[in-house]
Amino acid sequence: GMERVRQIVTNLRSLSRRDQAGEPAAQVELGEVVQAVARTAAADLKAAAARVEVHGPAFVLGHRGELVDVVLNLVVNAVQAREEGRPNQIAVELFREAGNAVVRVSDTGRGISPGHMKRLFEPFFTTKAPGEGTGLGLSLARKIVLAHGGSIDVQSELGRGSTFTVRLPATEADPLAQREPRRASDVA
């Protein structure tokens, strides 16, 4: 029980970390960001029989806390897209493509109507019931992604689901990870 509480506190602490205004960007490994979000939303993802795939390390220059917010928002929206009486399968993928780190969150939920697509990233626009959402999540996610030099796109079809794709400029692997691997005798 105590280990479970410790894990919850660790996950909440990692998610609640807010980057300070003016704090310089640092190298962030998006695989770790995706895994932190997956741990935090584990119960909902398990209920949706979600698939989380991290293909190799993918480093970007940015602010970890903000990137966690982006991925968490997309995952929460995917979970909430569930339609009564129909399964909602969710996939969260991270991979590199043409110099970019790509995070793709897909669901087989209710989808987004064409009329709502053009307003999707507007502040305070929501299709959720009162008390379920403020309409700020996607607007803030887009603002964060653009500030990181990336893009966010959505494809959706009513009754079939949605796919959000975030592309961020990838950087080379963390210089600290480039060091020689430690031998077993080096570990205390």
LOVEXTOR-91248 format. One record per residue (C-alpha): residue number from 1; residue in one letter; chain; y, x, z. Coordinates in nm, 3 decimals. Layout:
N
<node><i>NUM</i><aa>A</aa><ch>A</ch><north>Y</north><east>X</east><up>Z</up></node>
...
end
This chain:
188
<node><i>1</i><aa>G</aa><ch>A</ch><north>0.000</north><east>0.000</east><up>0.000</up></node>
<node><i>2</i><aa>M</aa><ch>A</ch><north>0.242</north><east>0.278</east><up>0.091</up></node>
<node><i>3</i><aa>E</aa><ch>A</ch><north>0.170</north><east>0.461</east><up>-0.233</up></node>
<node><i>4</i><aa>R</aa><ch>A</ch><north>0.253</north><east>0.144</east><up>-0.428</up></node>
<node><i>5</i><aa>V</aa><ch>A</ch><north>0.582</north><east>0.107</east><up>-0.236</up></node>
<node><i>6</i><aa>R</aa><ch>A</ch><north>0.663</north><east>0.474</east><up>-0.304</up></node>
<node><i>7</i><aa>Q</aa><ch>A</ch><north>0.600</north><east>0.423</east><up>-0.677</up></node>
<node><i>8</i><aa>I</aa><ch>A</ch><north>0.820</north><east>0.112</east><up>-0.687</up></node>
<node><i>9</i><aa>V</aa><ch>A</ch><north>1.103</north><east>0.295</east><up>-0.512</up></node>
<node><i>10</i><aa>T</aa><ch>A</ch><north>1.066</north><east>0.592</east><up>-0.748</up></node>
<node><i>11</i><aa>N</aa><ch>A</ch><north>1.079</north><east>0.362</east><up>-1.052</up></node>
<node><i>12</i><aa>L</aa><ch>A</ch><north>1.380</north><east>0.171</east><up>-0.920</up></node>
<node><i>13</i><aa>R</aa><ch>A</ch><north>1.560</north><east>0.495</east><up>-0.839</up></node>
<node><i>14</i><aa>S</aa><ch>A</ch><north>1.503</north><east>0.628</east><up>-1.190</up></node>
<node><i>15</i><aa>L</aa><ch>A</ch><north>1.625</north><east>0.302</east><up>-1.344</up></node>
<node><i>16</i><aa>S</aa><ch>A</ch><north>1.925</north><east>0.261</east><up>-1.118</up></node>
<node><i>17</i><aa>R</aa><ch>A</ch><north>2.060</north><east>0.609</east><up>-1.190</up></node>
<node><i>18</i><aa>R</aa><ch>A</ch><north>2.385</north><east>0.555</east><up>-1.371</up></node>
<node><i>19</i><aa>D</aa><ch>A</ch><north>2.540</north><east>0.838</east><up>-1.564</up></node>
<node><i>20</i><aa>Q</aa><ch>A</ch><north>2.882</north><east>0.926</east><up>-1.432</up></node>
<node><i>21</i><aa>A</aa><ch>A</ch><north>3.180</north><east>0.871</east><up>-1.661</up></node>
<node><i>22</i><aa>G</aa><ch>A</ch><north>3.262</north><east>1.196</east><up>-1.835</up></node>
<node><i>23</i><aa>E</aa><ch>A</ch><north>2.927</north><east>1.353</east><up>-1.744</up></node>
<node><i>24</i><aa>P</aa><ch>A</ch><north>2.823</north><east>1.579</east><up>-2.031</up></node>
<node><i>25</i><aa>A</aa><ch>A</ch><north>2.529</north><east>1.475</east><up>-2.244</up></node>
<node><i>26</i><aa>A</aa><ch>A</ch><north>2.202</north><east>1.651</east><up>-2.174</up></node>
<node><i>27</i><aa>Q</aa><ch>A</ch><north>1.871</north><east>1.680</east><up>-2.348</up></node>
<node><i>28</i><aa>V</aa><ch>A</ch><north>1.657</north><east>1.370</east><up>-2.279</up></node>
<node><i>29</i><aa>E</aa><ch>A</ch><north>1.289</north><east>1.334</east><up>-2.362</up></node>
<node><i>30</i><aa>L</aa><ch>A</ch><north>1.251</north><east>0.977</east><up>-2.489</up></node>
<node><i>31</i><aa>G</aa><ch>A</ch><north>0.879</north><east>0.970</east><up>-2.414</up></node>
<node><i>32</i><aa>E</aa><ch>A</ch><north>0.964</north><east>0.997</east><up>-2.046</up></node>
<node><i>33</i><aa>V</aa><ch>A</ch><north>1.221</north><east>0.717</east><up>-2.086</up></node>
<node><i>34</i><aa>V</aa><ch>A</ch><north>0.965</north><east>0.488</east><up>-2.254</up></node>
<node><i>35</i><aa>Q</aa><ch>A</ch><north>0.704</north><east>0.566</east><up>-1.986</up></node>
<node><i>36</i><aa>A</aa><ch>A</ch><north>0.955</north><east>0.495</east><up>-1.704</up></node>
<node><i>37</i><aa>V</aa><ch>A</ch><north>1.035</north><east>0.156</east><up>-1.857</up></node>
<node><i>38</i><aa>A</aa><ch>A</ch><north>0.664</north><east>0.085</east><up>-1.911</up></node>
<node><i>39</i><aa>R</aa><ch>A</ch><north>0.593</north><east>0.158</east><up>-1.542</up></node>
<node><i>40</i><aa>T</aa><ch>A</ch><north>0.879</north><east>-0.064</east><up>-1.430</up></node>
<node><i>41</i><aa>A</aa><ch>A</ch><north>0.778</north><east>-0.356</east><up>-1.653</up></node>
<node><i>42</i><aa>A</aa><ch>A</ch><north>0.404</north><east>-0.292</east><up>-1.609</up></node>
<node><i>43</i><aa>A</aa><ch>A</ch><north>0.311</north><east>-0.640</east><up>-1.484</up></node>
<node><i>44</i><aa>D</aa><ch>A</ch><north>0.491</north><east>-0.819</east><up>-1.768</up></node>
<node><i>45</i><aa>L</aa><ch>A</ch><north>0.359</north><east>-0.575</east><up>-2.028</up></node>
<node><i>46</i><aa>K</aa><ch>A</ch><north>0.004</north><east>-0.613</east><up>-1.898</up></node>
<node><i>47</i><aa>A</aa><ch>A</ch><north>0.032</north><east>-0.992</east><up>-1.914</up></node>
<node><i>48</i><aa>A</aa><ch>A</ch><north>0.142</north><east>-0.959</east><up>-2.278</up></node>
<node><i>49</i><aa>A</aa><ch>A</ch><north>-0.143</north><east>-0.718</east><up>-2.356</up></node>
<node><i>50</i><aa>A</aa><ch>A</ch><north>0.129</north><east>-0.477</east><up>-2.466</up></node>
<node><i>51</i><aa>R</aa><ch>A</ch><north>0.064</north><east>-0.158</east><up>-2.652</up></node>
<node><i>52</i><aa>V</aa><ch>A</ch><north>0.278</north><east>0.143</east><up>-2.556</up></node>
<node><i>53</i><aa>E</aa><ch>A</ch><north>0.244</north><east>0.443</east><up>-2.784</up></node>
<node><i>54</i><aa>V</aa><ch>A</ch><north>0.432</north><east>0.771</east><up>-2.745</up></node>
<node><i>55</i><aa>H</aa><ch>A</ch><north>0.368</north><east>1.005</east><up>-3.039</up></node>
<node><i>56</i><aa>G</aa><ch>A</ch><north>0.465</north><east>1.352</east><up>-2.929</up></node>
<node><i>57</i><aa>P</aa><ch>A</ch><north>0.778</north><east>1.461</east><up>-2.751</up></node>
<node><i>58</i><aa>A</aa><ch>A</ch><north>1.106</north><east>1.337</east><up>-2.895</up></node>
<node><i>59</i><aa>F</aa><ch>A</ch><north>1.422</north><east>1.493</east><up>-2.754</up></node>
<node><i>60</i><aa>V</aa><ch>A</ch><north>1.774</north><east>1.357</east><up>-2.802</up></node>
<node><i>61</i><aa>L</aa><ch>A</ch><north>2.112</north><east>1.460</east><up>-2.667</up></node>
<node><i>62</i><aa>G</aa><ch>A</ch><north>2.243</north><east>1.188</east><up>-2.441</up></node>
<node><i>63</i><aa>H</aa><ch>A</ch><north>2.248</north><east>1.017</east><up>-2.106</up></node>
<node><i>64</i><aa>R</aa><ch>A</ch><north>1.908</north><east>0.929</east><up>-1.964</up></node>
<node><i>65</i><aa>G</aa><ch>A</ch><north>2.021</north><east>0.631</east><up>-1.756</up></node>
<node><i>66</i><aa>E</aa><ch>A</ch><north>2.188</north><east>0.468</east><up>-2.053</up></node>
<node><i>67</i><aa>L</aa><ch>A</ch><north>1.883</north><east>0.522</east><up>-2.274</up></node>
<node><i>68</i><aa>V</aa><ch>A</ch><north>1.660</north><east>0.367</east><up>-2.007</up></node>
<node><i>69</i><aa>D</aa><ch>A</ch><north>1.893</north><east>0.065</east><up>-2.009</up></node>
<node><i>70</i><aa>V</aa><ch>A</ch><north>1.855</north><east>0.029</east><up>-2.387</up></node>
<node><i>71</i><aa>V</aa><ch>A</ch><north>1.474</north><east>0.043</east><up>-2.387</up></node>
<node><i>72</i><aa>L</aa><ch>A</ch><north>1.442</north><east>-0.176</east><up>-2.078</up></node>
<node><i>73</i><aa>N</aa><ch>A</ch><north>1.669</north><east>-0.440</east><up>-2.232</up></node>
<node><i>74</i><aa>L</aa><ch>A</ch><north>1.461</north><east>-0.449</east><up>-2.551</up></node>
<node><i>75</i><aa>V</aa><ch>A</ch><north>1.135</north><east>-0.473</east><up>-2.355</up></node>
<node><i>76</i><aa>V</aa><ch>A</ch><north>1.267</north><east>-0.752</east><up>-2.130</up></node>
<node><i>77</i><aa>N</aa><ch>A</ch><north>1.388</north><east>-0.946</east><up>-2.435</up></node>
<node><i>78</i><aa>A</aa><ch>A</ch><north>1.047</north><east>-0.903</east><up>-2.600</up></node>
<node><i>79</i><aa>V</aa><ch>A</ch><north>0.873</north><east>-1.035</east><up>-2.288</up></node>
<node><i>80</i><aa>Q</aa><ch>A</ch><north>1.111</north><east>-1.331</east><up>-2.267</up></node>
<node><i>81</i><aa>A</aa><ch>A</ch><north>1.057</north><east>-1.418</east><up>-2.635</up></node>
<node><i>82</i><aa>R</aa><ch>A</ch><north>0.725</north><east>-1.579</east><up>-2.545</up></node>
<node><i>83</i><aa>E</aa><ch>A</ch><north>0.669</north><east>-1.931</east><up>-2.675</up></node>
<node><i>84</i><aa>E</aa><ch>A</ch><north>0.470</north><east>-2.180</east><up>-2.469</up></node>
<node><i>85</i><aa>G</aa><ch>A</ch><north>0.114</north><east>-2.223</east><up>-2.584</up></node>
<node><i>86</i><aa>R</aa><ch>A</ch><north>0.111</north><east>-1.911</east><up>-2.799</up></node>
<node><i>87</i><aa>P</aa><ch>A</ch><north>0.033</north><east>-1.549</east><up>-2.709</up></node>
<node><i>88</i><aa>N</aa><ch>A</ch><north>0.314</north><east>-1.296</east><up>-2.736</up></node>
<node><i>89</i><aa>Q</aa><ch>A</ch><north>0.189</north><east>-0.950</east><up>-2.824</up></node>
<node><i>90</i><aa>I</aa><ch>A</ch><north>0.430</north><east>-0.666</east><up>-2.756</up></node>
<node><i>91</i><aa>A</aa><ch>A</ch><north>0.431</north><east>-0.313</east><up>-2.893</up></node>
<node><i>92</i><aa>V</aa><ch>A</ch><north>0.656</north><east>-0.030</east><up>-2.778</up></node>
<node><i>93</i><aa>E</aa><ch>A</ch><north>0.640</north><east>0.280</east><up>-2.997</up></node>
<node><i>94</i><aa>L</aa><ch>A</ch><north>0.813</north><east>0.617</east><up>-2.996</up></node>
<node><i>95</i><aa>F</aa><ch>A</ch><north>0.785</north><east>0.859</east><up>-3.287</up></node>
<node><i>96</i><aa>R</aa><ch>A</ch><north>0.987</north><east>1.104</east><up>-3.494</up></node>
<node><i>97</i><aa>E</aa><ch>A</ch><north>1.093</north><east>1.019</east><up>-3.847</up></node>
<node><i>98</i><aa>A</aa><ch>A</ch><north>1.324</north><east>1.211</east><up>-4.083</up></node>
<node><i>99</i><aa>G</aa><ch>A</ch><north>1.514</north><east>1.397</east><up>-3.813</up></node>
<node><i>100</i><aa>N</aa><ch>A</ch><north>1.537</north><east>1.096</east><up>-3.584</up></node>
<node><i>101</i><aa>A</aa><ch>A</ch><north>1.367</north><east>0.987</east><up>-3.265</up></node>
<node><i>102</i><aa>V</aa><ch>A</ch><north>1.266</north><east>0.624</east><up>-3.321</up></node>
<node><i>103</i><aa>V</aa><ch>A</ch><north>1.194</north><east>0.365</east><up>-3.052</up></node>
<node><i>104</i><aa>R</aa><ch>A</ch><north>1.052</north><east>0.041</east><up>-3.190</up></node>
<node><i>105</i><aa>V</aa><ch>A</ch><north>0.995</north><east>-0.268</east><up>-2.975</up></node>
<node><i>106</i><aa>S</aa><ch>A</ch><north>0.809</north><east>-0.556</east><up>-3.143</up></node>
<node><i>107</i><aa>D</aa><ch>A</ch><north>0.695</north><east>-0.895</east><up>-3.024</up></node>
<node><i>108</i><aa>T</aa><ch>A</ch><north>0.516</north><east>-1.195</east><up>-3.172</up></node>
<node><i>109</i><aa>G</aa><ch>A</ch><north>0.736</north><east>-1.439</east><up>-2.984</up></node>
<node><i>110</i><aa>R</aa><ch>A</ch><north>0.963</north><east>-1.718</east><up>-3.102</up></node>
<node><i>111</i><aa>G</aa><ch>A</ch><north>1.179</north><east>-1.504</east><up>-3.331</up></node>
<node><i>112</i><aa>I</aa><ch>A</ch><north>1.551</north><east>-1.533</east><up>-3.399</up></node>
<node><i>113</i><aa>S</aa><ch>A</ch><north>1.703</north><east>-1.791</east><up>-3.632</up></node>
<node><i>114</i><aa>P</aa><ch>A</ch><north>1.898</north><east>-1.658</east><up>-3.931</up></node>
<node><i>115</i><aa>G</aa><ch>A</ch><north>2.212</north><east>-1.827</east><up>-3.798</up></node>
<node><i>116</i><aa>H</aa><ch>A</ch><north>2.190</north><east>-1.630</east><up>-3.475</up></node>
<node><i>117</i><aa>M</aa><ch>A</ch><north>2.117</north><east>-1.293</east><up>-3.639</up></node>
<node><i>118</i><aa>K</aa><ch>A</ch><north>2.479</north><east>-1.225</east><up>-3.734</up></node>
<node><i>119</i><aa>R</aa><ch>A</ch><north>2.598</north><east>-1.287</east><up>-3.375</up></node>
<node><i>120</i><aa>L</aa><ch>A</ch><north>2.311</north><east>-1.111</east><up>-3.199</up></node>
<node><i>121</i><aa>F</aa><ch>A</ch><north>2.512</north><east>-0.809</east><up>-3.080</up></node>
<node><i>122</i><aa>E</aa><ch>A</ch><north>2.828</north><east>-1.001</east><up>-2.983</up></node>
<node><i>123</i><aa>P</aa><ch>A</ch><north>2.919</north><east>-0.983</east><up>-2.614</up></node>
<node><i>124</i><aa>F</aa><ch>A</ch><north>2.825</north><east>-1.299</east><up>-2.420</up></node>
<node><i>125</i><aa>F</aa><ch>A</ch><north>2.623</north><east>-1.447</east><up>-2.708</up></node>
<node><i>126</i><aa>T</aa><ch>A</ch><north>2.287</north><east>-1.571</east><up>-2.584</up></node>
<node><i>127</i><aa>T</aa><ch>A</ch><north>2.025</north><east>-1.823</east><up>-2.685</up></node>
<node><i>128</i><aa>K</aa><ch>A</ch><north>1.871</north><east>-1.819</east><up>-2.338</up></node>
<node><i>129</i><aa>A</aa><ch>A</ch><north>1.899</north><east>-2.105</east><up>-2.093</up></node>
<node><i>130</i><aa>P</aa><ch>A</ch><north>2.176</north><east>-2.090</east><up>-1.829</up></node>
<node><i>131</i><aa>G</aa><ch>A</ch><north>2.083</north><east>-1.848</east><up>-1.554</up></node>
<node><i>132</i><aa>E</aa><ch>A</ch><north>1.838</north><east>-1.655</east><up>-1.774</up></node>
<node><i>133</i><aa>G</aa><ch>A</ch><north>2.078</north><east>-1.419</east><up>-1.947</up></node>
<node><i>134</i><aa>T</aa><ch>A</ch><north>2.442</north><east>-1.321</east><up>-1.977</up></node>
<node><i>135</i><aa>G</aa><ch>A</ch><north>2.445</north><east>-1.228</east><up>-2.343</up></node>
<node><i>136</i><aa>L</aa><ch>A</ch><north>2.549</north><east>-0.873</east><up>-2.259</up></node>
<node><i>137</i><aa>G</aa><ch>A</ch><north>2.220</north><east>-0.687</east><up>-2.294</up></node>
<node><i>138</i><aa>L</aa><ch>A</ch><north>2.208</north><east>-0.641</east><up>-2.672</up></node>
<node><i>139</i><aa>S</aa><ch>A</ch><north>2.582</north><east>-0.583</east><up>-2.694</up></node>
<node><i>140</i><aa>L</aa><ch>A</ch><north>2.562</north><east>-0.304</east><up>-2.437</up></node>
<node><i>141</i><aa>A</aa><ch>A</ch><north>2.246</north><east>-0.163</east><up>-2.595</up></node>
<node><i>142</i><aa>R</aa><ch>A</ch><north>2.420</north><east>-0.142</east><up>-2.933</up></node>
<node><i>143</i><aa>K</aa><ch>A</ch><north>2.728</north><east>0.021</east><up>-2.777</up></node>
<node><i>144</i><aa>I</aa><ch>A</ch><north>2.511</north><east>0.284</east><up>-2.605</up></node>
<node><i>145</i><aa>V</aa><ch>A</ch><north>2.307</north><east>0.356</east><up>-2.918</up></node>
<node><i>146</i><aa>L</aa><ch>A</ch><north>2.620</north><east>0.396</east><up>-3.132</up></node>
<node><i>147</i><aa>A</aa><ch>A</ch><north>2.777</north><east>0.624</east><up>-2.868</up></node>
<node><i>148</i><aa>H</aa><ch>A</ch><north>2.464</north><east>0.842</east><up>-2.896</up></node>
<node><i>149</i><aa>G</aa><ch>A</ch><north>2.514</north><east>0.870</east><up>-3.273</up></node>
<node><i>150</i><aa>G</aa><ch>A</ch><north>2.230</north><east>0.633</east><up>-3.354</up></node>
<node><i>151</i><aa>S</aa><ch>A</ch><north>2.164</north><east>0.292</east><up>-3.498</up></node>
<node><i>152</i><aa>I</aa><ch>A</ch><north>1.989</north><east>-0.025</east><up>-3.389</up></node>
<node><i>153</i><aa>D</aa><ch>A</ch><north>1.838</north><east>-0.269</east><up>-3.637</up></node>
<node><i>154</i><aa>V</aa><ch>A</ch><north>1.650</north><east>-0.594</east><up>-3.602</up></node>
<node><i>155</i><aa>Q</aa><ch>A</ch><north>1.407</north><east>-0.781</east><up>-3.822</up></node>
<node><i>156</i><aa>S</aa><ch>A</ch><north>1.300</north><east>-1.127</east><up>-3.715</up></node>
<node><i>157</i><aa>E</aa><ch>A</ch><north>1.134</north><east>-1.440</east><up>-3.841</up></node>
<node><i>158</i><aa>L</aa><ch>A</ch><north>1.124</north><east>-1.771</east><up>-3.657</up></node>
<node><i>159</i><aa>G</aa><ch>A</ch><north>0.782</north><east>-1.839</east><up>-3.514</up></node>
<node><i>160</i><aa>R</aa><ch>A</ch><north>0.659</north><east>-1.487</east><up>-3.601</up></node>
<node><i>161</i><aa>G</aa><ch>A</ch><north>0.853</north><east>-1.254</east><up>-3.373</up></node>
<node><i>162</i><aa>S</aa><ch>A</ch><north>1.109</north><east>-0.976</east><up>-3.380</up></node>
<node><i>163</i><aa>T</aa><ch>A</ch><north>1.122</north><east>-0.600</east><up>-3.417</up></node>
<node><i>164</i><aa>F</aa><ch>A</ch><north>1.410</north><east>-0.392</east><up>-3.283</up></node>
<node><i>165</i><aa>T</aa><ch>A</ch><north>1.433</north><east>-0.035</east><up>-3.409</up></node>
<node><i>166</i><aa>V</aa><ch>A</ch><north>1.652</north><east>0.228</east><up>-3.243</up></node>
<node><i>167</i><aa>R</aa><ch>A</ch><north>1.711</north><east>0.554</east><up>-3.429</up></node>
<node><i>168</i><aa>L</aa><ch>A</ch><north>1.873</north><east>0.848</east><up>-3.251</up></node>
<node><i>169</i><aa>P</aa><ch>A</ch><north>1.935</north><east>1.198</east><up>-3.387</up></node>
<node><i>170</i><aa>A</aa><ch>A</ch><north>1.650</north><east>1.416</east><up>-3.262</up></node>
<node><i>171</i><aa>T</aa><ch>A</ch><north>1.708</north><east>1.762</east><up>-3.120</up></node>
<node><i>172</i><aa>E</aa><ch>A</ch><north>1.470</north><east>2.050</east><up>-3.091</up></node>
<node><i>173</i><aa>A</aa><ch>A</ch><north>1.233</north><east>2.062</east><up>-2.796</up></node>
<node><i>174</i><aa>D</aa><ch>A</ch><north>1.371</north><east>2.139</east><up>-2.455</up></node>
<node><i>175</i><aa>P</aa><ch>A</ch><north>1.441</north><east>2.515</east><up>-2.439</up></node>
<node><i>176</i><aa>L</aa><ch>A</ch><north>1.279</north><east>2.529</east><up>-2.094</up></node>
<node><i>177</i><aa>A</aa><ch>A</ch><north>0.958</north><east>2.395</east><up>-2.247</up></node>
<node><i>178</i><aa>Q</aa><ch>A</ch><north>0.960</north><east>2.683</east><up>-2.496</up></node>
<node><i>179</i><aa>R</aa><ch>A</ch><north>0.874</north><east>2.933</east><up>-2.224</up></node>
<node><i>180</i><aa>E</aa><ch>A</ch><north>0.530</north><east>3.085</east><up>-2.213</up></node>
<node><i>181</i><aa>P</aa><ch>A</ch><north>0.278</north><east>2.853</east><up>-2.050</up></node>
<node><i>182</i><aa>R</aa><ch>A</ch><north>0.211</north><east>2.933</east><up>-1.688</up></node>
<node><i>183</i><aa>R</aa><ch>A</ch><north>-0.129</north><east>3.079</east><up>-1.606</up></node>
<node><i>184</i><aa>A</aa><ch>A</ch><north>-0.337</north><east>2.920</east><up>-1.331</up></node>
<node><i>185</i><aa>S</aa><ch>A</ch><north>-0.280</north><east>3.236</east><up>-1.121</up></node>
<node><i>186</i><aa>D</aa><ch>A</ch><north>0.100</north><east>3.176</east><up>-1.144</up></node>
<node><i>187</i><aa>V</aa><ch>A</ch><north>0.071</north><east>2.840</east><up>-0.969</up></node>
<node><i>188</i><aa>A</aa><ch>A</ch><north>0.107</north><east>2.857</east><up>-0.596</up></node>
end
